[in-house]
């Protein structure tokens, strides 16, 4: 009886993992296409966030990768590149990548995990920002043609949303 149960579990496990891997790559495909939107970004030296408008394009070089690239504009004269390059590893069931948009240069996205329709990453800046190099990035995409990118950082010892941009398929 125990042997039969172990055989059934061993046979079902690859199918379950393949289903999870497929679900996660389906999630990444939600980001393909052109998007535009707006939000707020707080620069380190500013006490309050700035309103921005953004345009990005998402493309998938493979089933386990998505590249989101574009720019955001604050006022009329300030433009900054924004984006994320994300890779899903089916073996570890984790996401990792790079975030472009921080004033200090590209940041590492580590230990990514999908929670419902939200990818949650440990974001590690290349240099100190707001007193340390760590923040949290959340990318939410419910599959309805829009997604949100948010960064939460410790500012003066308290968690503060330093970036919040919502983009809709255009």
C-alpha positions in Angstrom: 0.0 0.0 0.0 2.8 2.4 1.0 4.7 1.5 -2.2 1.7 2.2 -4.4 1.1 5.6 -2.7 4.8 6.5 -3.2 4.6 5.5 -6.9 1.5 7.7 -7.4 3.1 10.6 -5.6 6.3 10.2 -7.7 4.2 10.1 -10.9 2.1 13.1 -10.0 4.9 15.4 -8.8 6.4 16.2 -12.3 2.9 16.9 -13.6 2.2 19.3 -10.6 5.5 21.0 -11.1 5.0 21.4 -14.8 1.6 22.9 -14.1 3.1 25.4 -11.7 5.9 26.3 -14.2 3.3 26.8 -16.9 1.2 29.0 -14.7 4.2 31.2 -13.9 5.2 31.5 -17.5 1.6 32.4 -18.4 1.9 35.1 -15.8 5.0 36.6 -17.5 3.2 36.7 -20.9 0.7 39.2 -19.4 3.4 41.9 -19.7 3.8 41.7 -23.5 2.8 44.7 -25.5 2.8 48.5 -25.3 1.7 50.3 -22.1 1.3 53.9 -20.9 0.3 55.4 -17.6 1.2 57.5 -14.7 2.1 57.6 -11.1 4.5 59.0 -8.5 8.2 58.7 -7.9 10.1 60.1 -4.9 13.7 61.0 -5.6 16.1 60.6 -2.7 16.7 64.3 -2.3 13.1 65.3 -2.5 10.7 65.3 0.5 7.6 64.7 -1.6 7.0 62.5 -4.7 6.8 63.8 -8.3 4.1 63.0 -10.7 5.3 61.1 -13.8 3.9 59.8 -17.0 5.4 56.7 -18.5 5.5 54.5 -21.6 6.9 51.0 -21.7 7.0 48.0 -24.0 7.1 44.4 -22.7 8.5 41.6 -24.8 9.2 38.0 -24.0 12.5 36.6 -25.5 11.5 33.1 -24.1 8.8 31.5 -22.1 10.7 32.2 -18.8 11.8 35.8 -19.5 10.1 39.1 -19.8 11.8 42.5 -20.6 9.9 45.7 -19.8 11.6 48.8 -21.1 10.6 52.5 -21.5 10.8 55.9 -19.9 9.0 58.1 -17.4 8.8 61.9 -17.6 8.4 64.3 -14.7 7.3 67.9 -15.6 8.5 68.7 -19.2 12.2 68.3 -19.0 13.1 65.3 -16.8 13.1 61.9 -18.4 14.4 58.7 -16.9 14.6 55.1 -18.3 12.4 52.6 -16.4 12.1 48.9 -16.8 12.6 45.4 -15.5 14.3 42.3 -16.9 12.8 39.3 -15.1 13.6 35.6 -15.4 11.6 32.7 -13.9 13.5 29.6 -12.8 11.2 26.6 -12.9 13.6 24.5 -10.8 13.6 26.9 -7.8 10.2 28.4 -8.6 11.7 31.8 -8.0 12.1 35.0 -10.1 15.2 37.2 -10.4 16.3 40.1 -12.5 17.2 43.7 -12.8 15.2 46.9 -12.2 16.1 50.0 -14.2 14.9 53.4 -12.9 16.8 54.0 -9.7 19.0 57.1 -9.7 22.0 55.1 -8.5 21.9 52.6 -11.4 20.3 49.3 -12.1 19.2 47.4 -9.0 19.1 43.6 -8.5 15.7 41.9 -8.1 16.2 38.8 -5.9 14.2 36.1 -4.2 11.1 36.9 -6.3 7.9 35.0 -5.5 4.5 35.1 -7.0 1.8 35.8 -4.5 -1.6 35.8 -6.3 -1.2 38.3 -9.1 1.8 40.1 -7.4 5.5 39.4 -7.9 7.3 40.4 -4.7 11.1 41.0 -4.9 13.9 41.9 -2.6 15.4 44.9 -4.4 19.1 45.6 -3.8 20.4 49.0 -5.1 24.0 49.2 -6.3 24.7 52.1 -3.8 23.0 53.4 -0.7 19.6 54.9 -1.2 17.6 56.3 1.8 20.3 55.1 4.2 20.7 51.5 3.0 20.7 49.4 -0.2 17.5 47.4 0.3 13.9 47.9 -0.6 10.9 45.8 -1.7 9.5 45.8 -5.3 6.0 44.7 -6.1 4.7 44.2 -9.6 1.0 43.4 -9.8 -0.7 42.2 -13.0 -4.2 40.7 -12.7 -4.3 40.0 -16.4 -6.8 42.8 -17.2 -4.4 44.8 -19.5 -2.8 46.8 -16.8 0.0 46.4 -14.2 1.5 48.4 -11.3 5.1 48.7 -10.3 5.7 49.8 -6.7 8.9 50.2 -4.6 8.7 50.5 -0.8 11.8 51.6 1.0 12.7 52.6 4.6 12.8 56.4 4.8 13.6 57.9 8.1 13.1 54.4 9.7 9.6 54.0 8.3 8.4 52.1 5.2 7.4 54.5 2.5 6.3 53.9 -1.0 8.9 55.7 -3.1 7.6 54.7 -6.5 4.1 53.8 -7.6 3.3 53.6 -11.4 0.3 52.1 -13.0 0.4 51.2 -16.7 -2.4 50.3 -19.1 -2.2 48.5 -22.4 -2.2 51.1 -25.2 
